[in-house]
Amino acid sequence: MEAYFYSRLLSKTGGNKRMSSSKFQWLSSIIFLYLVNQAHGQSRGVPHDLNCITHNLKVWDCSWEALPTINHGTYEICVINSSYPCIRTEKTHFEIPALTFADHEIKINSIHVSGNSVIKFILNERNVSLVPATLQDFNLTADFSTSTLYLKWNDNGSVFPSHSSVIWEIIVQYKEKMEVATVATLNTTLIGKDSVHHWNWTSDIPLECTPHYVKIRYYIDELHFFGQKEWSEWSPLRNISGPPVKENYEVFPRDKVVPVGSNMTFCCVVGEPVLSAQFGKESYSFIRLDRRSVAIKINNITVSPSSGTNVVFTTKSNLYGTVVFAGYPPDIPRKLNCETRDLKEITCSWNAGRPTGFFGPRGTNYILYERFSGRNVTYGRAEEHMNAIHQLIFQMITGQEIYNFTLEANNPLGRSEAVILVNITQRVCPHTPSKLIAKDINSTAIFLYWHLSGNFANINLLCEIEINATYSGQELRNITVRGLETSSYHVYMDKLMPYTMYTFRVRCSSENFWKWSKWSNEKHYLTTEGIPSKGPDIWREWRADGKSVIIYWKPLSLNEANGKILSYNVSYWSEEKTRYLSEIPDSQHKAEIKLDKNDDSDYIISVVAKNSAGSSPPSKITSMEIPNEDIKVEQIVGIGNGILFHWNYDPNMTCDYVIKWCNSTRSEPCLTDWKKFPANSTGALVEYDNFRSGTRYNFFLYGCKNQKYQLLRSILGYTEELAPSVAPNFTVEDTSSDSILVKWEDIPVEDLRGFLRGYLFYFEKGEKGTSKIQGLESGRSDVKVKNITDITQKTLRIVDLQGKTGYHLLLQAYTGGGIGPGKSMYVVTKENSEGLIIAILIPVAVAIFVGVVTSILCYRKREWIKETFYPDIPNPENSKALQFHKSICEGSSTLKTLEMNPCTPNNVEVVETRSVAPKIEEDTEIKSPVTDGPEEGSDAEPENHVVVSYCPPIIEEEIANAGGEEAGSSSQVIYIDIQSMYQPQAKPEEELENHLVGGAGYKPQMHLPVTSTIENIITADDLEKTAGYRPQTNVNAWNLDSPDSPRSIDSNSEIASFGSPCSINSRQFLIPPKDEESPKSSNGGWSFTNFFQNKPND
Amino acid sequence: SLLIPPLSPPVDLQSHSSASSFPHLEAKIRQTHSLARLLTSYAEQLLQEYVQHQGDPFGLPSFSPPGLPVPGLNSPAPTRSGLPTLERLQLDAAALNSLSPLLDTICHLQADLNPFACRLLRRLEDASHQSRALGSAVEVVLGVLGAAPGPPGPHPILPESPGVFLVKLLGYRVCGLYHEWVCCTEGDLDQLMQEGLG
C-alpha cells in the first residue's frame, strides 16, 4: 500500500511531463524514489505503512508505523487540496471523514526535536477496508422450559447506507469442552435505520444441564463501497448457565411434554456420582456432560401413561427424577355439528378423534369461536376417549341466523381446528314434547295437546303423531303447526273409532326438516262410545219338532259395537202381527221364538244391538226356508286350518250365501257357527279356530233369494282326516275245517276320524301266542292280507284253510288319514273227518291190493319159487356125490354127477372185504402159489384183486383128461365179488339156463375143502364151518342181511361166502340188497292229515 | 417391630374411669383398635394401589426411595417405644390428624395425574377421612383416660410447584407415613388393651 501511495505521490509530483517518458524510465524512477524514501524515512523516523479502515463508511481510521524515536514527537496530517483542516496529533493514527472516491494526497509532517520530515501518501477508497464494528451489545436470554436460546441485537443500520446486505454468523458452544453445538448464518438487509434482529435456537440438551455459550459476528456487503470488506470481530462470548440448582430439581427437563417419537436428552446435575439412569422400566447408560452433570439420550419416545413416564437417576444416597409426557397434538375435531333444540342456544358436538395421550392439565382444550359475533366459549380438560362425543353450548344471538363456528383444539403440543357454517333455523331438533293430553270432542275425534319449550315463534313446526289402537294397528299423521314461544300446541284428531283405546305420542321437527325430536311419552286414551255401526250377524234354526225357532246372533266386533253392548232387542213379525221379546242382556246371544213350522206364515225376525249411545241397525232373517228336495250329501276334506268350498255362480242368489256347520256327533239343533259370503261369491274358505282334525262336521250351504234362504248343499267334511282311533270290533261267526267267517261292526263316527276307505284283514297260520301279525312286516309271505275297499261289506269268509289249524286274525280300518289300530283274534279251524277216513282207507286198500297181487304172483310162480328157494334136497346117502372124492381120484367115468365141466372151478374168485364199510365193488383174487401175476382183466385195481390160482391135482387131472383145449388153462378158484354178482343181470333166467345147458347140474360144494391147498389156507375153524353139507337155505349164509352187509363181508365170511348160493348155478341173490340211495319214508311225521298236506295252504 | 414391650408403667384403666363407664371405655378402646386394624389393611391396599398408577419404577419390587422429608410430619421415631403408652397415643393422634390434609392434597394432585384412576382417588379420599376419624377416636380415648390430646403439630407444607416426579414421591411418602402411623396406632392401642383390659 505504501508503494501505492508513492506511486500516487510520484505521479503527482512528476507532473504530466514524465507521463510522456518511456515506461522503463518511469518505472525505474519509482523504484528508485521509493527506495530512497524508505531509507530516508526510516533513518529519520518518518511514518510509513499507512493503513486505513472504516467501521461505518463515514469515518476512515488511518494509522501508520513509526520508529519509537519519534514517539514523543508531533504529527501534522494534512489532506492536500482539501478543505479539511490539518490535524496535529501525537498518536500514530488519525481519523478523517470518508473522502470521495478519488486519490487524495495525505501529507504527514513529523515534527520532533531532531527536525521535521514530511511524507506524503496517496489515499483512495479502494485502499480502505470496511470492517464492521464488533457487536458488543446483544441480548441473550433462554427459555429453560423449552431449552431455547433467544438472541436479540441491533444491526446499527442507521450508520450504514440502506439496502446493504448483512450476513450474521452465530456460534453456540456447550459442555465443558466447548463443543460447537450449532453454527447459524442469517442474512439481513439494512434499512437505513437501526433494526433489532432475533434468533433463537433450541438445544438438544436442557439448558440447565450445561452452560451454553454464544458469540456473533457479521459482514456488511455494501455495494457502493469499493474498498475491501471484511467480517467483524467476534462478539464477546455470552453464556447461559442454568438457574441456581434447587433442592430436588436435579433432573432436567422437568415435566416436559413432547410429541410421540421425539428424541430427548435428560440430565442429572448432582454433586455425587450417578450410579444408574432409568427411563420407565428401561435402564440407560449415561454420558457425562461435565463434572456435575450426566445425561441420557432417549430416542423415539413412545406414548406415556396417564401419569407420565418417569426418568430416574440413582446415586448412592438418593434418587432423582423427572417425568416426561409423550403424546400427540390434538386431532382435527371430527363430525362437528351444530344444532339447536330451542332456538335459544346452539349445541355444537364433535368427536375428538385420535386420543392425544394427555390428561388433566395437559389435556386438550377446545374453544368454540363464532366469527360473525366474535364470541367464543371454551371447553377445558377434555377427557380422552376414542370416539367420545364432546359438546359445547353457544348462546344464540338475537336476530342472527347464520353462524360461522370455528372449533379450535389445543394442547401443549399444538392445535387444530374445524369450521362449520350453519343456518340455525335449518338445524332445529326440538326438545322432546311433554305433557301430552287428550280431550274428546265426540266418539271419533279428540284434541291432542302437548307442550314444547323453545323459541319457535319464527318458524313452523312439523309434528308427527303416532296413533296406536289395539285392533286397528298403527297410524302416523303429520301436521304442521305454527311455532310459538315455549307454549302448548294442540291438534284436532279425527277419524278415530268410538270406544277404542288409543295410544298417542308426538315428535316434532322444524318445517325445514333437520331431525325429529325424541318421541314424547305415550298417552293412552279411550274414545267415547258411538252407536253400533251395524246389526249383529244372525241365523235361525228350527227345533226338531218344528214348534219353535231359535234365533242366534254373533256379538259385534269392537269396531262394530262402538261401545259396550248392553242388550239386544229381538222382534218378529208377519203380515199380521208384530211381536217383541223382552230385552236380552249382552251375555246371551240367542233367543227362542215359539213359532209353528207347519204354519204357513213366514215371519221376519229382527235383532238390534244396543249400547249407551244407541241402537244398531236391525238385522233381519225370515223364519222359513225355500225348500230344496234335490239335496245330496257330499264329502269334503279340508286343507288343515279350514275347508274350501266352491259353488257355481247363481244370479238368482241376491242376498248372500251362508255356510253353517256343526259337529256331526252333536245333537240337534246342528249349529256351531256360520259365515256369510257375498252373493257374487263362488267359493269360500271356512276357517274356524275350533275346528279339530279328525272331527266330522256337517256343513250346509244356503243361498239367499229375496231375503229367504234355501239349502243348496249338505256336506260332510273334515278339516283334516286322521286314522281311526279304535279298531273295528269283529267276531268269528263260523269256522269250518277250511274256512273262517268273520263279521265286524261299524266304527263310531267320532272314532273313525275320517272318511272310511276300507279294511285290511290279515291272517296268519300259527300257534297261539306266537303271532307276528301285529307287526305286519311287509313282505312277510306267511301273513296273508285282504284289502276290503267295499266299506259296506261287513263280513268276510276266509277259505282254503287247513283243518284243525290255528290262525291269527287281525282287522284294521283305514281312512284318508291313515290306518287305525287293529283288533286281533286267534281261531282254530275244525278237524277234517272225511280226510281222516280217506287217509285210513287208502292205505288199507293198497295193502290188500298188494297182498292179492303178491299172492297171485306167488301162486303162478310157485314152481320157480320152489325151485329157487326151496329146491329138493337130494339124499346124501343116495347120492353118488359121496363118492366124489374117491371117484375123482380114481378117475371113474361113471360118476356122471361129477361131470360138471361148466362148474369146474378153475378159477376161484375170492371176495375180500378189508373194511367194514360195504365197499364190495372191488374183486379180490386169491393168488395161487403158482400164479405169477395178476390175471388179465383185473388190472383196474390189481393191488386189491388177489387171484389165487388153485389147481387141485385131482381136478387138474380130470380136467386135463376131460378136454385138451382147456388143459393149458389154469384151474382157479374165483371169489366172486358179491356186489358184482348183483350187477344188473338182464336175463337171470337165461343165464340159469345157459348154466344148465353147459352141463350144469347140482354141484355139491363140499368137494372143495378136501384140497390140501385149501387146508393150508383155511383154519381149523373154517374147516369145521366148511366141512360137511351146507344146506343152501342156511340162514347164516343168506339171511336177511344183504350181500353187502357187514356181516356178509366179514373176514370170516370169505369162506362162508364160498359156501353161499353162488356156488350153485345162479349167481344172483334173490333178495335184493339194501339200496342206500332209495328214498326213505318219512313215516316219522306222517299222519292222516298228511294226506292233505299236498294242498296248498290256501 | 412397633409392638415393642413398654418400658413405661402400664396404664390402669380402672383408675381412669368409674365402674359404670369402664365397659364403655373398654368398648371404645376395642372399637378404636378394630378401626386401627381395619385401616392398617386399607393403608396397605392404598399403597399398592398408589404405586400401580405412578409408572415404573414405582411399581417395581426393588423400588425403595429414600424417605422424603415432609415438613411437620415424620415417621414414628424408634425412640418412641420408651414413651408411656398414652404419650405414644398422643403422638399417634397428632400424626393422624396431620395426615388427613396431606392425603387430601395428594388426592388432588393425583386427580390431575390420573383422572381416571377412580379407585385410587377414592381410596385417597377415604384414607383422608379415615385418618381423621381414627385420630379423633384416639383423642376420645385419651380424653376418657384423662390424657389431654397433644398440641397440634405444624401443618405439613408441601413444596410449591414441586414437579410431577416429586409429587409422585411425596404421595408415595405420605401413603407410607399413613401406613406407618396407622400401624403404630394399632400397636399402641393393642398395648393399651393389654395393659388396661388384659
Chai-1 contact restraints between the chains, C-beta under 6 A:
chainA,res_idxA,chainB,res_idxB,connection_type,confidence,min_distance_angstrom,max_distance_angstrom,comment,restraint_id
A,N248,B,L166,contact,1.0,0.0,6.0,A-B,restraint_1
A,R254,B,G163,contact,1.0,0.0,6.0,A-B,restraint_2
A,D255,B,G163,contact,1.0,0.0,6.0,A-B,restraint_3
A,D255,B,V164,contact,1.0,0.0,6.0,A-B,restraint_4
A,G280,B,D56,contact,1.0,0.0,6.0,A-B,restraint_5
A,K281,B,D56,contact,1.0,0.0,6.0,A-B,restraint_6
A,P305,B,G55,contact,1.0,0.0,6.0,A-B,restraint_7
A,S306,B,N114,contact,1.0,0.0,6.0,A-B,restraint_8
A,S307,B,Q54,contact,1.0,0.0,6.0,A-B,restraint_9
A,S307,B,G55,contact,1.0,0.0,6.0,A-B,restraint_10
A,S307,B,L113,contact,1.0,0.0,6.0,A-B,restraint_11
A,S307,B,N114,contact,1.0,0.0,6.0,A-B,restraint_12
A,G308,B,V164,contact,1.0,0.0,6.0,A-B,restraint_13
A,N310,B,G55,contact,1.0,0.0,6.0,A-B,restraint_14
A,N318,B,P66,contact,1.0,0.0,6.0,A-B,restraint_15
A,L319,B,P65,contact,1.0,0.0,6.0,A-B,restraint_16
A,G321,B,F165,contact,1.0,0.0,6.0,A-B,restraint_17
A,T322,B,F165,contact,1.0,0.0,6.0,A-B,restraint_18
A,V323,B,V164,contact,1.0,0.0,6.0,A-B,restraint_19
A,V323,B,F165,contact,1.0,0.0,6.0,A-B,restraint_20
A,F359,B,P115,contact,1.0,0.0,6.0,A-B,restraint_21
A,G360,B,D112,contact,1.0,0.0,6.0,A-B,restraint_22
A,G360,B,P115,contact,1.0,0.0,6.0,A-B,restraint_23
A,P361,B,D112,contact,1.0,0.0,6.0,A-B,restraint_24
